[in-house]
Amino acid sequence: MLRGKGQSSSRKTENRLMEANLKLFLQNTLSGGKDTFLPRYWSEVKLFTCGPSVYSLPHIGNYRTYVYEDVLERTLKSLGYNVNRMINFTDVEDKAVAEAGKRGLNSLEQLTRYNEERFLKDAAVLKIQLPEDIPRSSTSVEQAVSLIHILLEKGQAYWHQGDVFFDPLTFRDFGKLYGLALSRWPNKRVRFRRDTYPGQRWNLGDFILWHGGKSGDPFIWETGIGPGRPAWNIQDPAMISEYLGYELDICCGGVDNLYRHHDYNIALMESVSGNTFAPFWLHGEHLLVNGSKMSKSKGNIVYPEDLYKKDWSPEFLRYFLLSVHYRSKLNLDRENIDAAWSKFSYIQDLIRELQSGREEDKEPDTPEDADWISRLFSGVYLHLYNDLDVPEAVDFLIKVLEQLVALQQDRRLGAGELEEIRSCLGSLNQILGFLFE
């Protein structure tokens, strides 16, 4: 297949994109509109993408989120930004504690490390770029305690029966990401002790920050506020503030996190710092299986290896996860699989066709300067920069490749043009990641 010839070709295309002064538009959950992205500092983007809860193995629905976040990072880099990205492992939560206890394990690490390693391997196969260092909840316990100290001193958190809770009504803008109507808030104080609750629902009341425990109990830390473990909703703020600081540019995750979790994160981070946590928030929709959400009770959870056993290539799985816009539901059913395979295989055929002829057989009757080809590809980037619209970008790419194949069949592409096609496809694949197997 046609491939870019190293970093110099990709860098040339990136320079052209920057010179064209193209802008990135993102559908911002916080504003409710499609906003022009601008970082706080002109050359650096601080990006947080919610990582896996490693009490169990991630499934393809989780990987759909990680793939769109990967495309976002690659897109930002194509625009010349230095991306400082953090993804995390949630390894201390109710579900992990329950699962480890069920298996009779003496530490959470015995449960979570295998799942972490499996995630890293699956991500590599799917060409998901990850930071070299991935923090864990268990490595930021002291930072969580530090944040809780601050919130206790401010009177926004309080002790109750050995646990620490946060009162959302002490944060003026609580629920601003989701658009929560505080008029529904109960007059009587209600407390929610669990880390997570099922379904897309709001817990109208105080949420837990610290699970108190007894010294010597499994899965308990000895800290400055006594023995216990941090609750899930303080863990992300602890890791983020420790590794990226209190002011980010973009936060991402799945749509599930739009209920409770992300607004909890905003309330905690902004209560501690007094500054805006992140001006841009992106949320990806669910992946369904034959119209149903994946769950253990339904027995319809699908892992990447399940599809590889059915002769899916990693590149096709990556494309399938991107074949519908990340903000729309994607259904894993025969109709969508066939539609995705049709486009994916057609793109492969077009690229193979472009490499089929020998360059010495071409009539170089087009200008020596091949910039017209990069201008032809620029339409693909316009779609990508429009809220990461990979489906529209792919449709435009197919039109571009069809035009180039027609020119080649007419022997109207010379060596310079073919080299430019290699460069453009190589650079484009730096974002998409599925053009070459």
For each residue, the residues with C-beta under 8 A, 3 or more apart:
1: 348 351 352 355 436 437
2: 351 354 355 418 421 422 425
3: 422 425 426 436
4: 9 10 422 423 425 426 427 429
5: 8 9 419 422 423 426
6: 9 10
7: 10 11
8: 5 11 12
9: 4 5 6 12 13 422 423 426 427
10: 4 6 7 13 14 423 426 427 430
11: 7 8 14 15
12: 8 9 15 16 423 427
13: 9 10 16 17 374 423 424 426 427
14: 10 11 17 18 78 80 427
15: 11 12 18 19
16: 12 13 19 20 374
17: 13 14 20 22 78 79 80 381
18: 14 15 21 79 80
19: 15 16
20: 16 17 378
21: 18
22: 17 79 381 382 385
23: 36 37 385
24: 36 37 75 76 79 385
25: 34 35 36 37 385 386 387
26: 34 35 37 250 280 282 387 388
27: 33 34 282 327 387
28: 31 32 33 34 35 279 280 281 282
29: 32 177 258 281 282 283
30: 176 177 278 279 280 281
31: 28 35
32: 28 29 179
33: 27 28
34: 25 26 27 28 387
35: 25 26 28 31 280
36: 23 24 25
37: 23 24 25 26 250 280
38:
39: 42 43 44 45 46 81 249
40: 46 247 249
41: 44
42: 39
43: 39 80 81 82
44: 39 41 81 82 83 84
45: 39 76 81 82 83 84 249 250
46: 39 40 84 244 245 247 248 249 250
47: 72 73 76 83 84 85 86 248 249 250 251 252
48: 85 86 87 236 240 244 248 250 251 252 278
49: 66 69 72 73 85 86 87 251 252 253
50: 65 87 88 236 252 253 254 257
51: 87 88 89 90 134
52: 58 62 89 90 115 119
53: 56 90 93 95 96
54: 89 90 91 96 111 112 115 116 119
55: 91 93 95 96 99 100 111 112 115
56: 53 95 99 115
57: 115 118 119 303
58: 52 62 63 66 115 118 119 122 303
59: 62 63 294 301 302 303
60: 63 64 287 302 303 304 307 317 321 332
61: 64 65 254 286 287 294 302
62: 52 58 59 65 66 254
63: 58 59 60 66 67 122 123 126 128 304 317 321
64: 60 61 67 68 284 287 321 326 330
65: 50 61 62 68 69 252 253 254 284
66: 49 58 62 63 69 70 87 123 126 128
67: 63 64 70 71 126 128 318 321 322
68: 64 65 71 72 252 284 321 322 326 388
69: 49 65 66 72 73 87 252 282 284
70: 66 67 73 74 127 128 129 433
71: 67 68 74 75 322 384 388 390 431 432 433
72: 47 49 68 69 75 76 250 252 282 388
73: 47 49 69 70 76 77 83 85 129
74: 70 71 77 78 129 430 431 433
75: 24 71 72 78 79 384 385 388 431
76: 24 45 47 72 73 79 81 83
77: 73 74 80 81 83 430
78: 14 17 74 75 381 427 430 431
79: 17 18 22 24 75 76 385
80: 14 17 18 43 77
81: 39 43 44 45 76 77
82: 43 44 45
83: 44 45 47 73 76 77
84: 44 45 46 47 244
85: 47 48 49 73 131
86: 47 48 49 131 135 239 240 243 244
87: 48 49 50 51 66 69 130 131 134
88: 50 51 134 135 136 137 235 236 239
89: 51 52 54 112 116 134 135 136 137
90: 51 52 53 54 93 96 136 137 232 235 236
91: 54 55 96 108 109 112 116 136 137 138
92: 96 97 108 136 137 138 141 219 229 230 235
93: 53 55 90 96 97 137 195 196 231 232 235
94: 97 98 194 195 196 232
95: 53 55 56 98 99 195 196
96: 53 54 55 90 91 92 93 99 100 108 111 112
97: 92 93 94 100 101 108 219 229
98: 94 95 101 102
99: 55 56 95 96 102 103 111
100: 55 96 97 103 105 107 108 110 111 218 219
101: 97 98 104 105 218
102: 98 99
103: 99 100 111
104: 101
105: 100 101 108 110 111
106: 110 218
107: 100 110 111 218 219
108: 91 92 96 97 100 105 111 112 138 219
109: 91 112 113 138
110: 100 105 106 107 113
111: 54 55 96 99 100 103 105 107 108 114 115
112: 54 55 89 91 96 108 109 115 116 136
113: 109 110 116 117
114: 111 117 118
115: 52 54 55 56 57 58 111 112 118 119
116: 54 89 91 112 113 119 120 134
117: 113 114 120 121
118: 57 58 114 115 121 122
119: 52 54 57 58 115 116 122 123
120: 116 117 123 124 130
121: 117 118 124 125
122: 58 63 118 119 125 126 304 305
123: 63 66 119 120 126 128 130
124: 120 121 127 128
125: 121 122 304 314
126: 63 66 67 122 123 304 314 317 318
127: 70 124 314 315 318 433 434
128: 63 66 67 70 123 124
129: 70 73 74
130: 87 120 123 134
131: 85 86 87 134
132:
133:
134: 51 87 88 89 116 130 131
135: 86 88 89 139 140 239 242 243
136: 88 89 90 91 92 112 139 140 239
137: 88 89 90 91 92 93 140 141 144 230 232 235 238 239
138: 91 92 108 109 141
139: 135 136 239
140: 135 136 137 143 144 230 235 238 239 242
141: 92 137 138 144 145 221 223 229 230 238
142: 145 146 223
143: 140 146 147 238 239 241 242
144: 137 140 141 147 148 209 210 230 234 235 237 238
145: 141 142 148 149 210 223 224 225 230
146: 142 143 149 150 238
147: 143 144 150 151 234 237 238 241 268 272
148: 144 145 151 152 157 164 209 210 225 230 234
149: 145 146 152 153 224 225
150: 146 147 153 154 272
151: 147 148 154 156 157 166 209 268 271 272
152: 148 149 155 156 157 158 159 164
153: 149 150
154: 150 151 157 170 271
155: 152 158 170
156: 151 152 166 167 170 171 271
157: 148 151 152 154 164 165 166 167 209
158: 152 155 164 165 167
159: 152 162 163 164
160: 163 164 165 191
161: 212
162: 159 212 228
163: 159 160 193 208 209 210 211 212 228
164: 148 152 157 158 159 160 208 209 210 212 225
165: 157 158 160 191 206 207 208 209
166: 151 156 157 170 206 207 208 209 233 264 267 268
167: 156 157 158 170 206
168: 171 174 175 205 206 207 264 267
169: 174 182 185
170: 154 155 156 166 167 271
171: 156 168 174 267 270 271
172:
173: 176 266 267 270
174: 168 169 171 180 182 263 267
175: 168 178 179 180 181 182 263
176: 30 173 179 180 263 266
177: 29 30 258 262 263 266 281
178: 175 202 258 259 262 263
179: 32 175 176
180: 174 175 176 184 202 263
181: 175 184
182: 169 174 175 185
183:
184: 180 181 204
185: 169 182 204
186: 189 190 204 205
187:
188:
189: 186 205 206
190: 186 203 204 205 206
191: 160 165 205 206 207 208
192: 197 203 205 206 207 208
193: 163 208 211
194: 94 197 208
195: 93 94 95 208 231 232 233
196: 93 94 95 232 261
197: 192 194 201 203 260
198: 201
199:
200: 255 256 259
201: 197 198 259
202: 178 180 259 260
203: 190 192 197 207 260
204: 184 185 186 190
205: 168 186 189 190 191 192
206: 165 166 167 168 189 190 191 192
207: 165 166 168 191 192 203 231 233 260 264
208: 163 164 165 166 191 192 193 194 195 211 231 233
209: 144 148 151 157 163 164 165 166 230 231 233 234 268
210: 144 145 148 163 164 225 228 229 230 231 234
211: 163 193 208 228 229 230 231
212: 161 162 163 164 226 227 228
213: 217 219 220 227 228 229
214: 217 220 227
215: 220 222 227
216: 220
217: 213 214 220 227
218: 100 101 106 107
219: 92 97 100 107 108 213 229
220: 213 214 215 216 217 227 228 229
221: 141 227 228 229
222: 215 226 227
223: 141 142 145 226 227 228
224: 145 149
225: 145 148 149 164 210 228
226: 212 222 223
227: 212 213 214 215 217 220 221 222 223
228: 162 163 210 211 212 213 220 221 223 225
229: 92 97 141 210 211 213 219 220 221
230: 92 137 140 141 144 145 148 209 210 211 234 235 238
231: 93 195 207 208 209 210 211 234 235
232: 90 93 94 137 195 196 235 261
233: 166 195 207 208 209 236 237 260 261 264 265 268
234: 144 147 148 209 210 230 231 237 238 268
235: 88 90 92 93 137 140 144 230 231 232 238 239
236: 48 50 88 90 233 239 240 261 265
237: 144 147 233 234 240 241 265 268 269 272
238: 137 140 141 143 144 146 147 230 234 235 241 242
239: 86 88 135 136 137 139 140 143 235 236 242 243
240: 48 86 236 237 243 244 245 246 248 265 269
241: 143 147 237 238 244 245 246 269 272
242: 135 140 143 238 239
243: 86 135 239 240
244: 46 48 84 86 240 241 248
245: 46 240 241 248
246: 240 241 269 272 273 275 277
247: 40 46 273 275 276 277 278
248: 46 47 48 240 244 245 251 277 278
249: 39 40 45 46 47 278 279 280
250: 26 37 45 46 47 48 72 278 280 281 282
251: 47 48 49 248 262 265 277 278 280 281 282
252: 47 48 49 50 65 68 69 72 281 282 283 284
253: 49 50 65 256 257 258 261 262 282 283 284
254: 50 61 62 65 257 283 284 285 286
255: 200 258 283 284 285 286
256: 200 253 259 261 286
257: 50 253 254 261 262 283
258: 29 177 178 253 255 261 262 263 283
259: 178 200 201 202 256
260: 197 202 203 207 233 263 264
261: 196 232 233 236 253 256 257 258 264 265
262: 177 178 251 253 257 258 265 266 281
263: 174 175 176 177 178 180 258 260 266 267
264: 166 168 207 233 260 261 267 268
265: 233 236 237 240 251 261 262 268 269 277
266: 173 176 177 262 263 269 270 277 278
267: 166 168 171 173 174 263 264 270 271
268: 147 151 166 209 233 234 237 264 265 271 272
269: 237 240 241 246 265 266 272 273 277
270: 171 173 266 267 273 274 275 276 277
271: 151 154 156 170 171 267 268 274
272: 147 150 151 237 241 246 268 269
273: 246 247 269 270 277
274: 270 271
275: 246 247 270
276: 247 270 279
277: 246 247 248 251 265 266 269 270 273
278: 30 48 247 248 249 250 251 266 281
279: 28 30 249 276
280: 26 28 30 35 37 249 250 251
281: 28 29 30 177 250 251 252 262 278
282: 26 27 28 29 69 72 250 251 252 253 326
283: 29 252 253 254 255 257 258 327
284: 64 65 68 69 252 253 254 255 326 327
285: 254 255 326 327 328 329 330
286: 61 254 255 256 293 329 330
287: 60 61 64 294 321 329 330 331 332
288: 291 292 293 294 329 330 331 332
289: 292 293 294 300 302 331 332 333
290: 300 331 332 333
291: 288 331 333
292: 288 289 295 298 300
293: 286 288 289
294: 59 61 287 288 289 298 300 301 302
295: 292 298 300 301
296: 299 301
297:
298: 292 294 295
299: 296
300: 289 290 292 294 295
301: 59 294 295 296
302: 59 60 61 289 294 306 307 332
303: 57 58 59 60 306 307
304: 60 63 122 125 126 307 308 314 317
305: 122 308 309
306: 302 303 309 310
307: 60 302 303 304 310 312 317
308: 304 305 311 312 313 314 317
309: 305 306
310: 306 307
311: 308
312: 307 308 316 317 320
313: 308 316 317 437
314: 125 126 127 304 308 317 318
315: 127 318 319 344 433 434 435 436 437
316: 312 313 319 320 340 341 344 434
317: 60 63 126 304 307 308 312 313 314 320 321
318: 67 126 127 314 315 321 322 433 434
319: 315 316 322 323 340 343 344 432 434
320: 312 316 317 323 330 336 337 340 344
321: 60 63 64 67 68 287 317 318 330
322: 67 68 71 318 319 326 390 391 432 434
323: 319 320 330 336 339 340 343 390 391 394
324: 328 329 330 336 391
325: 328 387 388 389 390 391
326: 64 68 282 284 285 322 388 390
327: 27 283 284 285 387
328: 285 324 325
329: 285 286 287 288 324
330: 64 285 286 287 288 320 321 323 324 336
331: 287 288 289 290 291 335 336
332: 60 287 288 289 290 302 336 337
333: 289 290 291 336 337
334: 337 338
335: 331 338 339
336: 320 323 324 330 331 332 333 339 340
337: 320 332 333 334 340 341
338: 334 335 341 342
339: 323 335 336 342 343
340: 316 319 320 323 336 337 343 344
341: 316 337 338 344 345
342: 338 339 345 346
343: 319 323 339 340 346 347 394 398
344: 315 316 319 320 340 341 347 348 434
345: 341 342 348 349
346: 342 343 349 350 398
347: 343 344 350 351 394 397 398 401 435
348: 1 344 345 351 352 437
349: 345 346 352 353
350: 346 347 353 354 398 401 402 404 405
351: 1 2 347 348 354 355 401 425 435 436
352: 1 348 349 355 356
353: 349 350 356 405 408
354: 2 350 351 401 404 405 408 418 421
355: 1 2 351 352
356: 352 353
357: 361 362 408 411
358: 361 362
359: 362 414 415 418
360:
361: 357 358 411
362: 357 358 359 408 411 412 413 414 415 418
363: 411 412 414
364: 368 414 415 416
365: 412 414
366: 370 372 412 413 414 417
367: 370 372
368: 364 416
369: 372 416
370: 366 367 373 374 416 417 419 420
371: 374 375 420
372: 366 367 369 375 376
373: 370 376 377 404 417 420 421 424
374: 13 16 370 371 377 378 420 423 424
375: 371 372 378
376: 372 373 379 400 403 404
377: 373 374 380 381 397 400 424 428
378: 20 374 375 381 382
379: 376 382 383 396 400
380: 377 383 384 393 396 397 400 428
381: 17 22 78 377 378 384 385 393 428
382: 22 378 379 385 386
383: 379 380 386 389 390 392 393 396
384: 71 75 380 381 388 389 390 393 431
385: 22 23 24 25 75 79 381 382
386: 25 382 383 389 392
387: 25 26 27 34 325 327
388: 26 68 71 72 75 325 326 384
389: 325 383 384 386 392 393
390: 71 322 323 325 326 383 384 393 394 432
391: 322 323 324 325 394 395
392: 383 386 389 395 396
393: 380 381 383 384 389 390 396 397 432
394: 323 343 347 390 391 397 398
395: 391 392 398 399
396: 379 380 383 392 393 399 400
397: 347 377 380 393 394 400 401 428
398: 343 346 347 350 394 395 401 402
399: 395 396 402 403
400: 376 377 379 380 396 397 403 404
401: 347 350 351 354 397 398 404 405
402: 350 398 399 405 406
403: 376 399 400 406 407
404: 350 354 373 376 400 401 407 408 413 421
405: 350 353 354 401 402 408 409
406: 402 403 409 410
407: 403 404 410 412 413 417
408: 353 354 357 362 404 405 411 412 413
409: 405 406
410: 406 407
411: 357 361 362 363 408
412: 362 363 365 366 407 408
413: 362 366 404 407 408 417 418 421
414: 359 362 363 364 365 366 417 418
415: 359 362 364 418 419
416: 364 368 369 370 419 420
417: 366 370 373 407 413 414 420 421
418: 2 354 359 362 413 414 415 421 422
419: 5 370 415 416 422 423
420: 370 371 373 374 416 417 423 424
421: 2 354 373 404 413 417 418 424 425
422: 2 3 4 5 9 418 419 425 426
423: 4 5 9 10 12 13 374 419 420 426 427
424: 13 373 374 377 420 421 427 428
425: 2 3 4 351 421 422 428 429 435
426: 3 4 5 9 10 13 422 423 429 430
427: 4 9 10 12 13 14 78 423 424 430 431
428: 377 380 381 397 424 425 431 432 435
429: 4 425 426 432 433 434 435 436
430: 10 74 77 78 426 427 433
431: 71 74 75 78 384 427 428
432: 71 319 322 390 393 428 429 435
433: 70 71 74 127 315 318 429 430
434: 127 315 316 318 319 322 344 429
435: 315 347 351 425 428 429 432
436: 1 3 315 351 429
437: 1 313 315 348
